[in-house]
Amino acid sequence: MPFLTILCIIVGQINLCSPDHIALLIHRTFNVSIPRHHIPTENYGFEYGAAENDPEFGVGEAKVKEAEDEEGGRWYIVLQGQTWRTDGFLEFTVIG
């Protein structure tokens, strides 16, 4: 009997972006992690956020807001120049 492959596409809310994975929440209940080796780096890149020891970190109200928004960094789509915000949603395919 041949092996049947079933692909499942799910949408999750991004709650953490780091250089080595993307963490998502599904239906406000289930945690999902997409490791870096499953993120195609030819299409996606990681942009680091401000570091606490950066001299410009927290200077002025605008810098403080930027630092809060970009804490840890974010993944972005290389071709379109878009970024995945931590309050955004990501559609992904379950492979295992």
C-alpha positions, 0 to 999 in steps of 0.5 A, spaced: 500 500 500 503 506 498 504 512 503 499 517 503 502 524 504 497 529 507 499 537 507 495 541 512 496 549 512 494 552 518 494 560 520 498 562 526 499 568 530 506 570 531 508 571 538 516 571 537 521 572 532 528 570 533 534 568 529 533 561 530 526 560 529 519 563 529 514 562 535 506 562 533 500 561 537 494 557 534 487 558 536 490 562 542 491 555 545 497 551 541 504 553 541 508 552 534 515 553 533 518 553 526 526 552 526 530 556 522 532 550 517 525 550 515 525 557 513 527 558 506 533 563 507 533 565 499 526 568 500 526 570 507 531 574 512 532 576 519 533 583 521 536 584 528 532 589 533 536 594 537 541 591 543 540 594 550 548 596 550 547 600 543 548 607 545 542 609 541 537 604 544 532 608 548 534 615 546 528 619 545 521 617 545 521 615 538 527 610 539 524 607 545 517 605 541 522 603 536 526 598 541 519 596 543 516 594 537 523 591 534 525 587 541 529 581 538 528 583 531 523 580 526 523 576 519 522 579 513 520 577 506 526 579 501 523 580 495 517 584 497 521 588 503 515 586 508 516 584 515 512 580 519 510 583 525 509 580 532 502 581 532 501 579 525 499 572 522 503 567 518 500 561 514 504 555 514 504 548 512 505 542 517 510 537 515 510 532 521 
